[in-house]
């Protein structure tokens, strides 16, 4: 029983941190009428907090690792939603395909551009 109690003492604050950042993201999205989901804003805030050492990695690591290990379970509801709306998807397959291809190309281009900027800054710093 004691080990369960100790595990809960470690896990609950970690869940709390994730919920705090999720809630902050939702509040920011609501206040500024942003089209970006609050959960994404919250994860960006969490990433920045980790990067700038406001939050320490050990404060969210165990719960984050658990969520990543079990990520496949989070795709079941969207998968069921796709099956339920198969007729809607069939009616709009061309627009869906075009949007998917366009967004894929944009992501590749932006990723390459950011990587080039990062490499050029790294090589500039090495030459100094």
N, C-alpha and C positions, 0 to 999 in steps of 0.2 A: 504493500500500500504506500509505503514511504517513497519508493521510486516513481510511482505514478504521481504522487503529490509534487515531487521535485520536477518531474517532466512538465507538469501543468504550470508550475511556477516559471519555467523557462519559455513554454509555448505561448501562454496567454499574452504576455507583453509583446511578443513578436507579432502575433495576430493583431494586437492593438495598434502597433506601429503601421502595419499595412492598411488597416482600416482608417487610421488618422490621415494617411496620405491619400487614400481613395476619397475620403470625405472632403479634404481640402481641394482636391481636383474637381469634385462635383460642385463645391461652393464657387470656385473660380469660374467654372463653365456657366453656372447659373447667373452669377453677377455680371459677367461680361458678355453673355449671350453668344458663347462660342459654339462652333459646329463640331469641335473636337470633343469626343467623349470624356467625361470627368475622370474615368479610370485611367485613360492615357495621360491626362494632365497630372494625375496623382503619381503615376509611375515615373514620369519625367521629373517631378519634384523629388521623389524618393531617390532616383538616380543622382540628381544634383546634390542631394543631402549626403549621399554616400561618397560622392566624388570630393566634396568639400569637407568631409569628415565631421559633418553635423551629426549624422547617425553613424554608428560603428557597424561594420558588417555582421558581427556576432549578434547584434540586436535584431536581425531579421533573417539570418542565414538558415536556421533549421526549418522554419516554416516555408521559406522561399524554396529550399531544396525539395521539401515535400510536395509543394505545388508543382514544381517543374517535373518531378518524377511521375506525378499522376496527371500530367497535362492531357493525356489522351481522353480521360474521362470527361474533360470539359468540352470536347468536341462532339460528344454524343448528342446533346440537345440541338446544336445547329444542324447536325447530320439528319436528325429526325425532321427538323423543320424543312430541310431541302426536300425530303421525300414527300412530306405533306403538301408542299407547294410545287410539285413537279410540273403540273399543268401550266402554272404561271411562268415557270422557268422555260418550259418548252415554247411558250408564246413569245418570250423575249430573249431567246437564245442568241440572236445576232448582237443585240445591244450588250448583253452580258459578256459575250466573247470579245467584242471590240473594247469594252472597258477593261477587261482583264488583260488583253494584249497591250493596250496603251499604258496602263498602270505598271505593267511589268517592265516595259521599255523605259518608262520614266524612272522607276526605281533603279534599274541598272545604270542609267546615265548619271543620276544623282550620286549613287554609290561610287561610281568611278571618279566623278568629279571631286567628291569629298576625299577619296583615297589619294588622288593626285595632290590636292592641297596639303593633306597631312604629310605626304612624302616630301613635298618641296619644303615645308616648314621644318621637317626633321633634318633634311640635308643642309638647310641654312643654319640650323643650330649646331650641327656638327662642324661646320666650317668656321664658326666663330671662336 
